[in-house]
Amino acid sequence: MVRKQPRRPEPIERRPVLDAAKKDEMLAILIRNPKAFAAVYETLAVKHVRDISEGHGLVWRTVLAFYEHYQTLPAEGILNSDLHNALGQNATILTAEELTQLDEFVAYAFDDAEHGADIETSESHCRVAIDTAKQFLEECKIGDLNLAIVRDGQIALDIPDLILKHQREFSLIQSLTGRESEVLCPEGWEDKPRLTLSSTGIPVVNELTGGGWAGGEVFLFLASTGVGKTTIAVQSLAALAAQAKADCLLGRTREGKRPVVVLITLEETQPEFRLRLLSSAARIPWSRLRSTPIAELCSRRTKGAVEETKYERDEFRNMPAPAFRSEKQRLAQAVQIVNEHLVVIGGSDKYEGLGGGGVPQLANEIASYFRQHSDRYPIAIWVDHVSALYDEMAGADPELQRSQPQTLKRIPRQFRDSIARKWNVPIGLLHQTSGETTGRGPRARITHADAEGSKTIAQYATFAITLSNPTHDNLCRVATTKHRREEGRERVAHIDGDFQRLVDRDKTHTIEFGEIMDRESMSDAAANRNVCAPKIYTQIN
């Protein structure tokens, strides 16, 4: 019997710890190069620089104070004067040896022979200082984290919380940059491609948004509890996965890689979601999939061959008979498509604690998946849902409960900046409206200001799309109440829960005076004004 060799862990890429000379160079550039200073001064604190030496900390504190007062960096003579003044007020700050080192550092910092005469304007000096500052701050934070975890021979009990807290600080460090803003119309701007829209997979949403969505955009969908938010995501996921499959067959993919659509779920369990998605993808009623063993689905390639499949006669009425597939065939095809072109993150015990680290944690999960599957790339991402994400975040960091509106407001922007723009994909976020909206009738228009927990949650969204409470036959008003590319619009749609889809009904229904009305009845009423009134749809009590 051959014993398997233990799997070796993948090697971790490492770098040397910064030495004293590199830290001196960093600080010298920072106190002379305005662009480099502006990039880091709000993050690099005096306590960090004091880790180099007390003298370095005094220099940085003096430069910060001068900048706060005059909004410019001090010249060598002014800096020496301010340092001597500070030392005069407290002669015990530095030892004699540290005083000598301080004088040597200031002389070094302003020695153009050491750095070059262009140190104050040089882009390369700026980049070196910022990159070194990021490494230096990382080393400081690593020391803080080590001290927080192990102290006096004891290990902290809340290690995951400590890591999440420091993860946010590491993210802040990585955001340091000396980039300048770009000109609005650079040379050749007119030849660059315009905004390219792709289908959301939901026809009524495409109509409201001028054709769909684009990479880097964030769509926020809002509705009362149980009014079809997950149905919208399921419809889009199924349609986009089918389109991804078609693109693969036609050779329309990036570098031969496999396109996939991603769902991050913090509420739906995978078994429950699986049936909803397969219902939409295979066009089999959800109620039938829930109540019928898969082995007992119909295998006959005739529309409505048995009593239980009579729905097929209407569902596939425009499909030629030779192209029709049985329930079992459609389900098998749907399973193949979703397995190949859908990625689900969350919804199982494997992902316990998902969301506690907020959007950065979700961004890491996505990045980790595509590192492991480099032959794939995302085409769209859905998140179900924002309220559950906030609850996980607040559970991990109770302090967030004091700032719920601000935290929720930031979430769409974080998704945009750290995921949508990074991967150049659109993101759909689901969020529920406040409990107060539950009792409203279908004529009551719901807006993004009705969102649970934050009236400003849509500030950083490209579109906010709301669903009103439905009528007795599941008609609702779908509206764009926040919009960047198109004017605000509104349409009538049918929430078809059994087939997991939102169906455009704007050709048969309209909205007049806040009511959902049947167009045919309105035409009859117009022709016979005193004979009949248009049919008005109301909500079930």
N, C-alpha and C positions, 0 to 999 in steps of 0.2 A: 504493500500500500504506500503510495507516494504522498507524503505530507505536503500540504499546500504551504507555500511560503507566505508569511504575513505580508499584507499589502503595505508598501511603504507610503508614508504620507507625501503628498506633493511638496517639493521644496518651496520655501517661502523666499521671495525676493527681498533682499536686504540692502541697506546702505550704511556707510560709516556714520557714526555720531559726529556732529559738528565739532570742530576743534576751536580753540581760542582765536586763532588767526581769522577763521571764517566769520566768527561772530563779530570781531573787530571791524572787518570789512563791511559787514551788513550794517552795523550801526553808523559807521562813517558815511556810507552812502545815504542812509535814511535821514541824517541830520543836514544833508546838503542838497539832496535831489528832491525838489518839491513834489514831483509826481509819485515817486516811491513813498515818500512820507505820507501823502494824502491817501494812499492805498491801504496803509497799515496802522495809522496812528490811533484809530478808534478801537483796534483789536489788540495791538501790542501794548500791554500795560507796564507801568513802572515795576510792578512786582515780578514780571517776567524778566525784564532786563537786569534786575538786581541779582538774578541767578547767575549772571556772568560775573558781576562784581558790584560792590556798593558804589564804586566810582562810576561805572557805566550806568547804573540806575539813576545816580544824581544827574548825569549828563542828559539822560532821556527826560527826566522830570523837568529839568530846566528848559529844555527845548519845547516840551509840550506847553509849559506855562507861557513861554514867549509867543508861541504860535496862537494860543487861545486869545492872547491880548492883541497881537498885531497882525494875525493872519498871514504871516510869512516866517521863514526860517531865519535864525540869527546868524550874523557874520561871525567870524572867528573872534574878533576883538570883543564883540558884545557878549558872546557866549562865555568867554573867559571872565569878563567882568561880572556877569550874573552868577557864575560858579563861585567866584571868590566871595561875592556878597553872601551867597548861601552858606559857604563855609565859615564866613565871619560870624554869622548868626548862631552857628552850632559847630564849634571847632572840634567836637568829638565824633563827628559823623565818620571821618576817615582817619586811618592811622597814617603815620609818616610814609610808610611804604605805599599805601593806597593813594596818597596825594601825588607821589612821584608817578605812579602808574596812570593817574588821571591826566596829569600834564602831558605825559608821553602819548596818551590816546588822542587828546585834542590836537596835539601837534601832528600826529599821524593822519587824523581825519581831514585836516586842512592842507595837507601836503600834496599839491598837484603832481609832484614828481612820482608819488606813489600810485595815484589813481588816474591821472590824466587831467588835462585842463578842462575837459568837457564833462566832468563828473556831475555837474548840476543839471545838465540837459541830456545826457547820454541815455538812449533807450536801453542799451545793453546793460549799463550800470543799474538802471531801474529794474529790469527783469531779474538781474542777479540778486539785488537786495530783497525783492518781493519773494522770490523762490526760497532764498535762505531764511527769510522771516517765517515763511510757512513751515519749513522744516524745524526751525527753532521752536515755534509755538507748539508743533506736534510733540517735540521732545518734552516740553514743559507739561503738556497735558498728559503724556504717558506717565511722567513722574507723579502727577497729581492722582491719576487713576490707580497706579500701583500703591500709593500711600493710602488711598481710600479703601482699597480692597484688603490690604494686609497692614495691620498696625498693631504694635506691641505684642507680636506673636499670635494675633487673632485675625480671622478672616471674616469679612463682612457677610451678613446674611442676605442682603438685598443686591447681590452682584448684578443680576439682569437690569435692575433699575439704575444702578450706577453706570453700567455700560451704555444704556440708552441716553442718559443725561450727557455723558461725555461724547456720545456719537453726534449729538446736535452741535456740540462745540467743535468737534473735528470738521463737521460740514461747514461751519462758519469759517474756519481757518482755510479750507480748500476754496472758499469763495473769494479770497483775496486776489485782486487783479489790478494791474495798472493799465488796463485797456482804455483807450480813448473812444469817445462816441464817434460813429461813422457819419460821413456826410450823407445827406438824404438822397442826392442824385449823383452817385459816382459815375466816372466815365464808363460808358457802355451800359448804363442802367436800362436804356430803352430796349436792349436786346435780351435782357434777362426774362425768363419765363414768368408769366402772370400766375396768379393764384389758381391752383388746380384742385377742383372739387371732385370728390368721389362719393358714391352713394352710401348713405348710412344703412341701407338695407330696409329702411322704413319709408315707403313712398310718401306718406303724408308729411313726414319730417323733411324729406327732400324738397317738397313743394314750399314749405314754410321758410326754408333757409336758402332758397335760390339755387338749389341743385345738390345739396349734401354738405359734407364737411371736408376740411383740409388738414394736412399734417400740422401739428403744433396747436390745433384748436381744442378748446374744452367746451363741451355741451353739458349743461346742467338741466336735468329733467326733474320736475317737481309735481307731486300729486299727493292727495290724502292717502292714508294707510289703506292698502288693499285695492287701489284704483288703477293698477296696471303698470306700475313702474318696472317691475321685473319682467312683465310681458314685453315691454318695449325692448329691454336688453336682450331677451331671448330671441325675439324676431330679428334683431340686427345681427346677433351672433350667428344664427343659423344661416341667414342670407349671405353674410360676409364669408363664412366658412365655405359655402357652396361656390361663391365667386372665386375664392382662393383655389379651390379644386379645379375649376374651369381654367383659371389662369395657368395653373401647372400643366394641364393637358395641352394648352395652346402655346406653351413656351413663353408666357408673358411674365416671367418672374425676374427678380434681381439676381444676376450672376448665377442662375440655376438653383438658387436656394428656395426653401419651402416657405410660403407665406402663411402666417397663423394669426388668428385673432385671440386676444387674451381676456379672460374674465377674472377679476379679483372679487371674490365673494366673502363677505364677513357675516353673512346671515344664512343664506340658503345652504342646506346640506347637499352634498353631491348626489345622493340617490334621488332626492326630490327634484333637484335641478335637471338631472339627467333626463327624466321623463318629460319635463317641460320642453327642453331643447329638442328632444327627439320628436315630440309632437309637432313642433313647428317645422323641423327639417324634413320629416317624412309625411307631413300633412295628414296625420292621423289624430283624431280627437284625443285630447289629454284624458278625458274621462274614460275613454276606451283603453288607453295604455295603462291606466291605474287599476282598472277592474279586470283586464283580460291577460292571462299568462301569454308570454311572447309566443310560445309554441302553438297557441290556439288562434293566433291571428290568421286572417284569410290569406290563402296562397293562390287564389284564382285570379287570373288576369282579365276579369270582366267587371266593369263598373257596377257596384251594388249587387254583386253575385249572391250575397246572403243578406238577411234582414239587418244584421249589425253593420253592414258596409253600404247601406243605402246612401249615406252621406256622400259617397264618391260620385254619384251621379251629378250632384250639384257642384262639388268641389273640383271635379275634373271635366266639366261639361264641354269645355273648349279644347280638350286634348284628344287628338285622333286615337282611335282604338289601338292601332299597332304600337303606339308609344306608351300606352298605359301600363303601369306596373302594379302588382298586387301589394297588399299591406306588408307582407313579409319581405318582398323585394325592396320596397321603399324604405323600410326600417333598416335592412342590411346596408343599403347604400348610405343612409343617413349616419349609421354607426361608423362606417368607413370614413366618411367626410369629417365628422367631428373628431374622431381619433387622430386624424392626420393634420387637421387645420384648426383645432381649438385647444387652447391651453387654459386650464383652470387652476388658479392659485387660491387656496382656501377651501372651506366647506368640509374639512375632515379633521380628525384628531391630529394628523401629521402637522397641521398648521396652528396648533394651539398657541395663543398669544399673538397671532398675526394682527397687526394694526396697532399694537401697543407703542411701537416706535414711530407711529405716524407715517406720513408720506415717504420720508427717507427710508424707512424699513421696507415699504412696498417697492420703492425704486430699486432697492438692493435685491429683493426677491426676483424682480423682472430681470435685472442685470445678471444675476446668478443663473437663471434659467437659460438665457441666451449665450452665456459663456459656456455652459455645458452642452448646448445644442447650437453650435456655430453654423450649422447648415440651415438655420431657420431665421426668420425676421418677422417682427410684428407689423400688422397693417392697421390695427385698431385695438383699443383697450377699453373695457367696460369695468366700472366699479359699483358694486352693489353691497352696501350703500354708504353714503357719507355719515349718516347718523350713527351707524354701527362703528365706523372708523373712529369717530369722535369718542364714543363710549369706551372703546379699547384704549385710546390715548389717555382719557381721563382716569381710567382704571390704573394705568401704569404711572401716571403723574397727576395725583389729585389736585395739584395747584392749578391745572388747566380748567377746573370747574369754576374758578373765579373769573375766567376770561372766555367763556363759551362763545359769545358772538364774534370776538376777534379771532379766536382759533378757527371757527367754521369759515369765516371770511377768508382766511389765509389758505385754506385747503385747496380750493380750485387753482389759485396761483402757484402753489407748490407742485401740484400735478402738472400744470403747464410748463413750469420752468425745469423741473427735475426729471420729467418723464416724457411729456408730449413733444417738447422741443428737442430733447436729447435723441429720441428715437424717430422724430419726424412723423408722428402718428396722431390721429385724433383720439380724444378720450371722451367717453360718455360717463357722466357721474349721475347717480340716482340719489335723490334726497326727498324726504317727506315734508309735507307742509305741517303747520302747527295743528294741534288738536281742535282749535276753534274752527278750522275750515271743514271739519268732518260733517257738521250739521248744515252746511250750506247746500242750497238746491242747485240744479244744473245751470240755472240762469246766472248764478253768481260767478263772476270772472275771478279766477285765482291768479295771482302774480307771484314773482319771486320774492316780493316783500313779505309774503305769507309763509316763508320757509321756517321750519322749526329751528329755534335757537338763535337765528341771526337774520335780520332783515336785509343785510348787505352781503349775503353769501354769494350773490351772483356778480359782484363787482368785477371780478377778474375772469368771468366766463365769457366766451365768445357769443353764445346764445343761452338764454334761459327759456325753456319750453315747459309750459304748464298744461296739465289736464284738469278740467273741471270735474266735479262729482257727476257720475253718469245718470242718465234717465232710466226709467224702468226697463227699457230695452237696450241699455248699455251704450247709448249715444253720449258723446261728450264733446266739449269744446277744447280744441288743442290750439294753444296760442304761443307766439314768441313774445314774451314780455320784456326780455333784454336781448338786444340785437346789435351786431357790429357791422354786418355786411348788407343786410336787407332791412327794409322797413318792417315794423311790427305787423304781423299777420295773424289771422285766425281761421280755422277750418273746423268742420264737423267730422268726427271719426267715430267708428264703432269699435269698442273694446271686445274683441272676440277671444274670450278666455279659453274656450275649448280648443282653439287652434293656435293659441299663444301669438296673437298678432293684433296690430292696430290698423284698421281698414279705413281708408279715406272714403267719406260719404258726402263730400262737398258737391258732387253732381246731383245728388238726390235730396240733400238737406242744406239749409242755410241758417244764418243767425240774424234775426231781426228783433230789434228792441230788447236784446238780451235773451231772447228765447230761441231754442232749437226748433226749427219749423220745417215741415215737409214741403219741398218745392212744388210738387204736383198739386197738393192741397192749396197752396198759395195761388197757383195759376187758376184753379177752379174757383177760388174765392174772388179773384180779380175779374173773372168772366161772369160770375153770378154773385155780385157783392151782397145781395140781400138773401141769397139762398143758403150758402154754407160758409163756414169759417175755416181757416187753415188749421190743420192738425198741429197741436202744440204738445211737446213731450215734457213730462214732469217726472220728478224723482219719486221713487217709492218711499212712503213714510215708514 
